Each structure stands twice: as structure tokens, then as C-alpha cells.
Amino acid sequence: MSSSVLQFPKSSRKVIPVDMDRVSCIILGGGQGTRLFPLTETRCKPAICFGGRYRLIDVPISNAVNSGCYKISIITQFLSSSIHRHIFQSYHMDQFSSGFIDILSAEQKPTEEKWFQGTADAVRQNTHILIDIAADYFLILSGDQLYNMDFRKMVAYAQTTDADLIIATLPIDREQSSSMGVLKVKDNHEIVDFIEKPSEDQKFDDFELSPHFLEQEGFNPHSDRRHLGSMGIYLFKRDVMFDLLNRHDGIDFGKHLIPEKVKQGGVYAFVYDGYWEDIGTIRTFFDANMALTEPFPKFNCYDKNNPIFTSDYQLPGPKIFDTKITHSIICEGAIIEAKEIANSILGPRTIVKKGTVIENSYLMGNDDYSPPVEDSPHYPKELGIGEDCVIRNAIIDKNVYLGKGVRLINERGLKNYDGDHLFVRDGIIVVTRGASFSDGFTF
């Protein structure tokens, strides 16, 4: 039994036990991820490689496990083979425990021929499985967010308030609200109104937090962050979740079910004060990766108390020759002969030849050191970055070949561009998986 004692909220001194064995976690595998195209051309969003050696799905799984929640269901649909393979290879629960990691794939049933239509519909179509899980609470997470969060505090808060539903929130400014749900709360944290991605300034102003609320939560009441945004993390009482899904036919939690439940009451805000990032665009994905190369990144992968779990690659350490490296991450199995690497991440098995300069870029690496079969449509004939290349402000997907003297520098300064295996999004070059560029190619 995973039980601990926590004190929450800040305004209360009540200490209560938390039994995480009675909490089950549901991770939503994500939709088509059109805003992250072309990285989602061959995989779903949570399967995208992050930080060199991780997948985005590793973050919610690790947060759940680090919080003592070992009953995990992952709901998938779009381009799911990559994430399925990663989960099967990476996570194995102790056979003597009650924990599990199950993958609930979209499937057509005699009573339901439609694919998942939204976040709530994905959970609803799996209630015949979820209802047999021994849990008092269901924790619903997104598969494409970055954060380090102790969910035991959220469960403790749910027990303190006896809330039907807890929504994880954080203070936001007006600009951030365009991509988040915004909540109106009382000083006791009860949510009295909820709007998804507000567009009316007047309505948004009505949701402004009181100075007393901000002060009691330890935030500056004079900052621009005077509203509460939903993180898309929900903790439901068991019966409340099943009843809401059964009575309401809405397909999305944020747009349909959450506003309905707020009207009924019993919904409270859990205020989170740490780092959180929703990976929704190429820009946010790129910036989040580049931030990992900073001396003290907000998303800490080096916290021994909150590790990010992933696959064991069984690879040797990186082999680096006469290369100047600054503020960079070089993953296992890499073979580096480059001239210079700065503010960059090089994933497993990355191969870089002599004379090459890489700046402000993320190279995801390779699945193999050479193509596994001849004439594969998914691999170039050779893998790696050739001699005397220049790569700047770019994301290079897996299994890519660049010939000698290739320059990926966006010399025309394009904001957006769609080409053959090469795209630009918000000024960032993106080279697609398995691409090959011959000697001297310049972009």
C-alpha cells in the first residue's frame, strides 16, 4: 500500500493520510497533433522524442509513479504503434504489486462504431474497462505536458475539501488564456464559473483573482498573472466521473463536461506553483528542449527524488573526439567528431562527422547505426550528419542523413515553409524522419 501523510492546503494545518493505492491514473494519448506537424507525421504527440532520450509520455507516467500512483491506463488512437512499442519496452510493474500500465487502444465495438471524438469521449468509450479498477479517485492527465508535480498533494486536497472534482490550476496572464480554460473561484478555492479559451475581455476581467487569494497562495497580487488557468489535469471522485460521463454526452472535458459539473457545484481548484508547459506547437516544443541546456532549467531531469523514467537503451556512453561543446546534452551511443556544438541536444546514436557546426538545435538521433534492411522506404542509405555541415535553429527528426557541406540555416529568414522533407515553423527548421539531403544542399 502506497500511503503517506501530507499537509495541504497552505491555508490549512490539517494533516491527513493519503492512500495512493486507491487512485487510478488515466493518461490521454492525444489527438492528431496537427500543430506539431511534421513531427506528428508518423507518430502521435506523446510519442515524440523529448530531451534527447525521453518521450513526452514519460513525463505524466513518471509524475504518477513518483507520486505513488501505480494503476495507470493510457488511452491511444492516432498513429499509436510507436507509443505502444515504447510503453511495452520501458515499463514493467512488479508482479507482486497491484500496479499496472495498460494501453487502451481505440477499437470499434458492436455498440459503438465511432473512433474517439474528444477527451471525454475517449474515457467514456473505455468505462467498461475502467469501472473494474479498484479506485476511489481517477486522475486524468494529458500525454503532452511538461511538469514535476506531486499528485499526493492534490489527492490530500480532494479529501480535505470532500470535492467531487479537483482541477489543477496555475496563475496566468491574459495572453496565456487564449489557449487555456479560465476559472472563476471563491477565496476558499471553490470554482463557480469556467470558460474554455475566453475571447471576450469583459468576461475575462470578471474572472480576476482577488488580492487576498493571490497573497494566501504566495503569489504577487500586483503581477500580470491574476487569473487561474486550467492545466487539463483532473481528479474525479469515482462515482462522480462515471455518472457525469453517463448523463452528459459531451465529447470534451474542457468544453463540455467541466462547465456542466461547475454548475452543479463541488468543484475546487488546486493551485500549482511550479513549472508547467503544454507542448502544443513546434515553437513551444523547441523552446522547452533548448531550455534543458541551461545551467538551471525549470524542468529538472536531474532530480534524484523525481526521476523521469524511460527506456533502457543498453548503449555505451557517447564517444566524443576533438569537439568544442558548450551548454549541450549528448546522449548515449553518440559518436561525435564535430567542430563545435553549442546550446544543442543530440539524441541516442547521433553520428556527426568532422568540421560540422551545430547551434541551437535538437537532433533526435537514430534508431540504428545503419539501416536495418536494404532499400527501406523509412531509412536513407546512410545515417548521420556528414562533414562540414552547418545546422542552426533546427529540429532534426530520427534517422536522417545529411551529406557533406549541407547548410541548414534558413538563409532566407522564412517564418513558415513547406517543402520536401523540410519545413519551417515559426522560423524553426524541421527535417522529417528518414530524410536525406545530398552534398552541398543549402537552405
C-alpha positions in Angstrom: 0.0 0.0 0.0 1.4 3.4 -1.0 0.4 5.6 1.9 1.9 8.8 3.2 1.0 11.8 5.2 0.9 15.3 3.7 -0.2 18.8 4.8 -2.3 20.8 2.4 -3.6 23.4 1.5 -1.3 26.3 2.6 -4.3 27.9 4.4 -4.9 24.7 6.4 -2.9 22.9 9.0 -4.9 19.7 8.8 -2.7 16.6 8.3 -4.5 13.7 6.6 -3.3 10.3 5.3 -3.1 9.7 1.6 -3.6 6.2 0.2 -2.4 6.4 -3.5 -3.4 2.7 -3.9 -6.9 4.0 -4.2 -6.1 6.3 -7.0 -6.0 5.3 -10.7 -4.4 7.4 -13.4 -5.8 7.8 -16.9 -3.4 9.3 -19.5 -4.9 10.7 -22.7 -2.7 9.7 -25.6 -3.5 12.9 -27.6 -5.2 13.6 -30.9 -3.8 14.2 -34.3 -1.4 16.9 -33.2 -1.7 19.0 -36.3 0.1 22.0 -34.8 3.1 19.8 -34.2 3.3 18.6 -37.8 5.6 17.3 -39.3 6.8 15.8 -36.0 3.4 14.0 -35.8 3.6 12.8 -39.4 4.5 9.2 -38.3 3.7 9.3 -34.5 1.2 10.7 -32.0 2.2 13.7 -29.9 3.0 11.8 -26.7 5.4 9.6 -28.6 7.6 12.5 -29.8 11.2 12.3 -28.5 12.0 14.9 -25.9 15.2 16.0 -24.2 17.3 13.5 -26.2 16.4 10.2 -24.5 12.8 10.6 -23.4 9.3 10.6 -25.0 6.7 13.1 -23.9 4.5 10.3 -22.5 7.3 9.6 -20.0 6.5 12.8 -18.1 3.0 12.0 -16.9 3.9 8.4 -16.3 6.9 9.4 -14.2 4.9 12.0 -12.3 2.3 9.3 -11.5 4.8 6.7 -10.4 6.8 9.3 -8.3 3.6 10.2 -6.6 2.9 6.5 -5.7 0.2 6.0 -8.3 0.8 2.6 -9.9 -2.5 1.9 -11.6 -2.1 3.6 -15.0 -4.2 3.4 -18.1 -3.1 5.0 -21.3 -5.7 5.7 -24.0 -4.4 5.9 -27.5 -5.8 6.3 -31.0 -3.8 8.2 -33.7 -0.5 6.7 -35.0 -0.2 4.6 -31.9 2.3 1.9 -32.8 5.4 4.0 -31.7 3.9 4.8 -28.3 2.8 1.2 -27.8 6.3 -0.1 -28.5 7.8 2.4 -26.2 5.5 1.6 -23.3 6.0 -2.2 -23.7 9.7 -1.8 -23.8 10.0 0.7 -21.0 7.6 -0.1 -18.2 7.2 -3.3 -16.2 5.3 -3.2 -12.9 6.3 -5.5 -10.1 4.2 -8.8 -10.5 3.8 -8.9 -6.7 2.1 -5.4 -6.6 -1.4 -4.3 -7.6 0.1 -1.8 -10.1 -0.2 -2.0 -13.8 0.3 0.1 -17.0 -2.4 -0.8 -19.5 -2.9 0.6 -23.1 -6.5 1.1 -24.1 -6.4 1.4 -27.9 -9.3 2.8 -29.9 -11.4 0.0 -31.1 -14.8 -0.4 -32.8 -17.4 -2.2 -30.8 -20.8 -3.8 -31.6 -22.4 -0.9 -29.7 -20.0 1.9 -30.8 -18.5 2.2 -34.3 -17.1 5.7 -33.9 -13.5 6.5 -33.0 -12.8 8.7 -30.0 -14.3 12.2 -30.7 -12.6 14.0 -27.8 -11.0 13.7 -24.4 -14.3 12.9 -22.5 -15.4 10.6 -25.3 -12.1 8.7 -25.1 -12.7 8.0 -21.4 -16.4 7.3 -21.9 -15.7 4.6 -24.5 -13.4 2.8 -22.1 -15.7 2.9 -19.0 -16.4 -0.8 -19.4 -12.7 -1.4 -18.5 -12.2 1.4 -16.1 -15.2 0.5 -13.9 -13.4 -2.7 -12.8 -10.4 -0.8 -11.4 -10.4 -0.6 -7.6 -10.1 3.1 -7.1 -11.8 5.9 -5.2 -10.4 8.6 -7.4 -9.5 8.8 -11.1 -6.7 11.2 -12.0 -6.9 12.3 -15.7 -3.7 13.6 -17.3 -2.6 14.8 -20.7 0.2 12.9 -22.5 1.9 16.0 -23.9 2.7 18.4 -21.0 5.8 19.1 -19.0 5.8 19.5 -15.2 7.1 18.0 -12.0 4.1 17.5 -9.7 3.3 15.6 -6.5 -0.2 14.3 -7.0 -0.4 13.2 -3.4 -0.9 16.8 -2.5 -3.8 17.0 -5.0 -5.4 13.9 -3.5 -4.9 15.2 0.0 -6.7 18.4 -1.0 -9.6 16.4 -2.5 -10.0 14.6 0.8 -9.7 17.8 2.8 -12.5 19.6 0.8 -14.5 16.4 0.0 -14.6 17.8 -3.5 -16.3 15.9 -6.4 -13.7 17.2 -8.8 -10.4 18.9 -8.4 -8.9 20.9 -11.3 -5.1 21.6 -11.2 -4.6 25.3 -12.0 -1.9 27.9 -12.1 -1.9 31.7 -12.3 -1.8 33.0 -15.9 -1.9 36.3 -17.7 -4.3 37.5 -20.5 -2.1 36.2 -23.3 -1.9 32.7 -21.9 -5.7 32.5 -21.5 -6.2 32.2 -25.3 -5.1 28.6 -25.2 -6.4 27.5 -21.7 -9.6 27.2 -19.8 -10.0 30.0 -17.2 -11.7 29.6 -13.9 -13.6 31.9 -11.5 -13.0 30.9 -7.9 -14.0 31.9 -4.4 -11.4 32.6 -1.8 -12.0 29.0 -0.5 -10.9 27.7 -3.9 -14.4 26.6 -5.0 -14.9 27.1 -8.7 -18.1 29.0 -9.6 -17.5 29.5 -13.4 -15.4 28.1 -16.2 -14.8 29.2 -19.7 -12.6 27.5 -22.3 -10.2 29.8 -24.1 -12.1 33.1 -23.5 -12.3 35.7 -26.2 -14.4 38.4 -24.5 -12.3 40.8 -22.5 -15.2 41.8 -20.2 -15.9 38.2 -19.2 -12.2 37.6 -18.7 -12.0 40.6 -16.4 -14.8 39.2 -14.3 -12.6 36.1 -13.6 -9.8 38.2 -12.0 -8.5 36.7 -8.7 -8.8 38.7 -5.5 -5.6 40.1 -3.9 -6.4 38.1 -0.8 -6.5 34.8 -2.8 -3.2 35.6 -4.5 -1.5 36.5 -1.3 -2.7 33.4 0.6 -1.2 31.3 -2.2 2.1 33.1 -2.1 1.8 35.0 -5.4 2.4 38.7 -6.1 -1.1 40.3 -6.2 0.3 43.1 -8.4 1.7 40.9 -11.2 0.0 40.3 -14.6 -0.8 36.7 -13.6 -4.1 37.5 -11.9 -6.3 34.7 -13.4 -6.4 30.9 -12.9 -5.9 28.7 -15.9 -6.7 25.0 -16.1 -3.8 22.7 -16.6 -6.0 20.0 -18.1 -5.3 17.8 -15.0 -8.5 16.5 -13.3 -9.0 14.4 -10.1 -12.5 12.9 -10.1 -14.3 11.0 -7.4 -15.0 7.6 -8.9 -18.8 7.8 -8.9 -18.9 11.4 -10.0 -16.8 10.7 -13.1 -18.9 7.7 -14.2 -22.1 9.5 -13.5 -21.1 12.6 -15.4 -19.9 10.6 -18.4 -23.1 8.6 -18.4 -25.5 11.5 -18.1 -23.8 14.0 -20.3 -23.0 13.2 -23.9 -20.4 16.0 -24.4 -17.2 14.8 -26.1 -14.6 17.1 -24.4 -13.8 17.6 -20.7 -12.8 21.3 -21.0 -15.5 22.4 -23.4 -18.5 20.3 -22.2 -18.2 18.3 -19.0 -16.2 20.6 -16.8 -18.6 23.6 -17.3 -21.5 21.3 -16.6 -20.1 20.0 -13.4 -19.1 23.5 -12.2 -22.8 24.5 -12.5 -23.7 21.5 -10.2 -21.0 22.5 -7.6 -18.4 20.6 -5.7 -15.5 21.6 -8.0 -12.4 23.0 -6.4 -9.1 24.5 -7.7 -5.8 23.0 -6.7 -3.2 25.8 -7.2 0.1 24.6 -8.6 3.1 27.0 -8.4 5.8 25.1 -10.3 6.9 24.8 -13.9 4.3 23.7 -16.5 4.3 23.8 -20.2 1.7 22.5 -22.7 3.6 21.2 -25.8 1.2 22.3 -28.4 3.3 23.9 -31.2 6.7 23.5 -32.8 7.8 26.7 -31.0 6.9 25.5 -27.5 8.4 22.1 -28.2 11.7 23.7 -29.5 11.9 26.2 -26.6 11.2 23.6 -24.0 14.0 21.4 -25.4 16.5 24.3 -25.7 15.7 25.3 -22.1 17.1 21.9 -20.9 20.6 23.0 -21.9 20.5 26.0 -19.5 22.5 25.6 -16.2 19.4 25.5 -14.1 16.4 24.6 -16.2 12.9 25.0 -14.8 12.1 21.4 -15.9 14.6 19.4 -14.0 15.6 16.0 -15.4 18.4 15.6 -12.8 16.2 15.4 -9.7 17.0 12.1 -8.0 13.8 12.3 -6.0 11.6 12.8 -9.1 13.3 11.0 -12.0 11.9 10.8 -15.5 11.7 7.2 -16.4 12.2 5.9 -19.9 13.5 3.0 -22.0 16.9 1.5 -21.0 18.8 1.9 -24.3 21.6 -0.5 -23.4 24.1 1.7 -25.2 27.7 2.8 -24.3 28.5 6.4 -23.3 28.9 8.9 -26.1 32.3 8.9 -27.9 33.5 12.5 -28.5 36.6 13.5 -30.4 38.1 16.9 -30.9 34.9 18.9 -30.4 34.2 22.1 -28.7 30.9 21.6 -26.7 29.1 24.3 -24.7 25.7 24.1 -23.0 24.7 20.9 -24.7 23.3 17.4 -23.9 24.9 14.5 -25.7 23.1 11.2 -25.2 24.4 7.6 -25.0 25.7 5.9 -28.1 26.5 9.1 -29.9 29.7 9.3 -32.0 30.8 12.9 -32.3 33.6 14.4 -34.4 32.1 17.8 -35.0 34.0 21.0 -34.9 31.6 22.7 -32.5 28.3 22.0 -30.7 26.5 24.8 -28.8 23.2 25.0 -27.0 22.0 21.8 -28.6 20.7 18.3 -27.8 22.0 15.2 -29.6 19.9 12.1 -29.1 21.0 8.4 -28.9 23.2 7.1 -31.6 23.7 10.5 -33.2 26.6 10.5 -35.7 28.3 13.7 -36.6 31.4 13.9 -38.8 34.4 16.3 -38.8 34.1 20.0 -39.4 30.4 20.3 -38.6 28.9 23.1 -36.5 25.6 22.7 -34.7 24.0 25.6 -32.9 20.7 25.9 -31.0 19.3 22.7 -32.4 17.8 19.4 -31.4 18.9 16.2 -33.2 16.8 13.3 -32.2 19.4 10.7 -33.2 19.0 7.3 -34.8 17.2 4.0 -34.1 20.2 2.1 -35.5 23.8 2.9 -36.6 22.9 1.7 -40.1 19.6 0.9 -41.9 18.3 -2.5 -40.6 17.3 -3.6 -44.1 18.4 -2.6 -47.6 16.2 -0.2 -49.6 13.9 0.5 -46.7 11.5 3.3 -47.6 11.8 4.6 -44.0 15.6 4.9 -43.9 18.2 6.7 -46.1 21.0 4.5 -47.4 23.3 6.0 -44.7 22.7 7.6 -41.3 24.3 10.6 -39.7 25.5 14.2 -40.3 28.3 14.5 -42.8 31.5 16.6 -42.8 31.5 20.4 -42.8 27.7 20.8 -42.2 26.1 23.8 -40.5 22.9 23.3 -38.6 21.3 26.2 -36.8 17.9 26.7 -35.1 16.7 23.3 -36.3 14.9 20.1 -35.2 16.3 17.1 -37.0 14.0 14.1 -36.6 15.3 10.5 -36.3 17.2 8.5 -38.9 18.3 11.4 -41.1 21.3 11.7 -43.4 23.0 15.0 -44.4 25.7 14.8 -47.0 29.0 16.8 -46.9 28.7 20.5 -46.6 24.9 20.7 -46.1 23.8 24.0 -44.6 20.5 24.2 -42.7 20.5 27.9 -41.6 17.2 29.3 -43.1 19.3 31.8 -45.1 16.1 33.5 -46.5 14.7 34.0 -43.0 11.4 32.3 -43.7 8.8 32.3 -41.0 6.9 29.3 -42.4 7.6 27.0 -45.3 6.5 23.5 -46.5 9.0 21.6 -48.6 10.1 18.1 -49.4 11.1 16.5 -46.1 11.9 20.1 -44.8 9.6 22.5 -43.1 9.8 25.8 -41.3 7.5 26.6 -38.4 7.8 30.0 -36.6 11.4 30.3 -38.0 12.5 26.9 -36.8 13.7 24.4 -39.4 12.2 20.9 -39.1 13.7 18.0 -41.0 11.4 15.0 -41.2 12.1 11.4 -40.1 14.2 9.4 -42.6 15.0 12.4 -44.7 18.2 12.5 -46.9 20.0 15.6 -48.3 22.8 15.3 -50.8 26.2 17.0 -50.6 26.2 20.8 -50.7 22.4 21.2 -50.1 21.7 24.6 -48.7 18.5 26.0 -47.2 
